[in-house]
Amino acid sequence: MKTRVVSVFLSIMIMVFCFCTFVVTEESAAQLLRKGTGIVPLTETEQATMLYMREEEKLARDVYIAMYDLWQAPVFSNIALSEQRHMDAVKKLMDKYGLEDSASSEIGVFNNEIIRDLYTELKAKGQQSLLEAYEVGKIIEIMDIEDLEAAMAETEKVDLDTVYGNLLSGSENHLRAFNYQIEKLN
């Protein structure tokens, strides 16, 4: 009888332990949803940021293509390819969250007026000299870094943080490459 009571008691304890292990509290469920499980939709700010980041990455790619065509410096073609990968990464996020891609497939064509004006200004600056072209690369990468850091600060979604963090690392590498080219010319 005593063995049977101990056995029943242990069985109940094991069931309680297992149940408690798999219970998701309301707070932990909310945290999972906030951290980008794909269940929680994007906020308006996250949507606007993602659309802006897509065009900003396109700006970098398009300027670097123009600078390569003009100066034939390999750093521009290499980084333009990387910027295309950045654009693709943001596009995957947009697809995941059901955002329509408004970025034009044409080089130098932008929907965002700020980006359009920046493209014109930076392309003109980069046409002045190879040094100015490298300076344009530096300007773009500093802008990207600042915008990506701001994007990461405004979201709690893990998937957005991960993609933006990867883009940030890429932009930091690009900035180092342009700084190196500037030092070489000087």
C-alpha positions in Angstrom: 0.0 0.0 0.0 2.8 2.4 0.9 4.6 1.6 -2.3 1.4 2.3 -4.3 0.9 5.7 -2.6 4.6 6.6 -3.3 4.2 5.5 -6.9 1.0 7.5 -7.4 2.6 10.6 -5.7 5.7 10.3 -7.9 3.4 10.0 -11.0 1.5 13.1 -10.1 4.7 15.0 -9.4 6.1 14.0 -12.8 2.9 15.0 -14.6 2.9 18.4 -12.8 6.6 18.9 -13.7 6.0 18.1 -17.3 2.9 20.3 -17.4 4.7 23.2 -15.9 7.6 22.8 -18.3 5.4 23.2 -21.3 3.0 25.9 -20.1 3.7 29.1 -21.8 2.8 32.1 -19.7 1.0 35.0 -21.1 4.1 37.1 -20.7 6.5 34.7 -22.4 3.9 34.2 -25.3 3.8 37.9 -25.8 7.6 38.1 -25.8 7.8 35.3 -28.4 5.3 37.2 -30.6 7.3 40.5 -30.2 10.5 38.8 -31.1 9.6 38.1 -34.7 8.1 34.7 -34.9 6.3 36.1 -38.0 2.9 36.0 -36.2 2.8 39.7 -35.2 2.4 42.0 -38.1 4.8 44.9 -38.7 4.0 48.2 -37.1 3.5 51.2 -39.5 7.0 52.4 -38.5 8.6 49.0 -39.3 6.8 49.0 -42.6 7.9 52.5 -43.6 11.5 51.7 -42.5 11.6 48.5 -44.5 10.4 50.2 -47.6 12.9 53.0 -47.1 15.8 50.5 -46.5 14.9 48.7 -49.7 15.3 52.0 -51.7 18.4 53.0 -49.7 20.2 49.8 -50.5 19.2 50.3 -54.2 20.6 53.9 -54.0 23.9 52.5 -52.9 23.9 49.8 -55.6 22.9 52.2 -58.4 25.5 54.9 -57.4 28.2 52.3 -57.2 27.2 51.0 -60.7 27.5 54.5 -62.1 30.8 55.1 -60.4 32.2 51.8 -61.7 31.0 52.7 -65.2 32.8 56.0 -65.0 36.0 55.1 -63.1 36.4 51.3 -63.6 37.5 51.0 -60.0 36.8 47.3 -58.9 35.8 48.3 -55.4 32.6 49.9 -56.9 31.6 46.7 -58.8 32.3 44.5 -55.8 30.3 46.6 -53.4 27.5 47.0 -55.9 27.1 43.2 -56.0 27.0 43.2 -52.2 24.4 46.0 -52.2 22.3 43.8 -54.5 22.4 41.1 -51.9 21.3 43.6 -49.3 18.4 44.6 -51.5 17.5 40.9 -51.8 17.6 40.4 -48.1 15.2 43.3 -47.5 13.0 42.0 -50.2 12.8 38.6 -48.5 11.6 40.3 -45.3 9.0 42.3 -47.4 7.7 39.1 -48.9 7.5 37.4 -45.5 5.4 40.3 -44.2 3.3 40.8 -47.3 4.7 44.2 -48.2 4.5 45.2 -51.8 7.8 46.1 -53.4 7.7 49.6 -54.8 11.4 49.7 -55.8 11.9 50.2 -59.5 14.0 47.7 -61.4 15.5 50.6 -63.4 18.9 51.9 -62.3 18.6 55.5 -61.0 14.8 55.4 -60.7 13.4 55.8 -57.2 9.9 56.3 -55.7 11.2 58.0 -52.6 11.8 61.7 -53.4 14.6 62.0 -50.8 16.4 59.0 -52.2 15.9 60.3 -55.8 17.5 63.6 -54.9 20.3 61.9 -53.0 21.0 59.7 -56.1 21.3 62.8 -58.3 23.5 64.7 -55.9 25.8 61.8 -55.0 26.2 60.7 -58.6 27.2 64.3 -59.7 29.6 64.6 -56.8 31.2 61.2 -57.7 31.7 62.3 -61.3 34.1 65.1 -60.2 37.1 62.8 -59.5 37.9 59.3 -58.3 38.6 60.7 -54.9 35.2 62.3 -54.8 33.7 59.0 -55.9 35.3 57.2 -53.0 34.0 60.0 -50.7 30.5 59.4 -52.1 30.9 55.7 -51.1 31.9 56.8 -47.6 28.9 59.1 -47.4 26.5 56.4 -48.5 27.9 53.8 -46.0 27.8 56.2 -43.1 24.2 57.0 -43.9 23.4 53.3 -44.2 25.0 52.6 -40.8 23.1 55.3 -39.1 19.8 54.3 -40.7 20.3 50.6 -39.9 21.1 51.3 -36.3 17.9 53.4 -36.0 15.9 50.6 -37.7 17.3 48.1 -35.2 16.4 50.4 -32.3 12.8 50.7 -33.4 12.0 47.0 -33.6 11.9 44.1 -31.2 11.5 41.5 -34.0 14.4 39.1 -34.1 14.1 38.6 -37.9 14.3 42.3 -38.6 17.2 42.8 -36.1 19.0 39.9 -37.7 18.7 41.1 -41.3 19.5 44.7 -40.3 22.4 43.6 -38.2 23.8 41.7 -41.2 23.4 44.7 -43.4 25.1 46.8 -40.8 28.1 44.5 -40.8 28.3 44.7 -44.5 28.0 48.5 -44.5 30.8 48.7 -41.9 33.0 46.6 -44.2 32.1 48.8 -47.2 33.1 51.9 -45.2 36.4 50.4 -44.4 37.0 49.6 -48.1 36.2 53.1 -49.1 38.4 54.6 -46.3 41.2 52.3 -47.6 40.8 53.5 -51.1 40.9 57.2 -50.0 44.0 56.5 -48.0 45.7 54.9 -51.0 44.9 58.0 -53.2 46.2 60.3 -50.5 
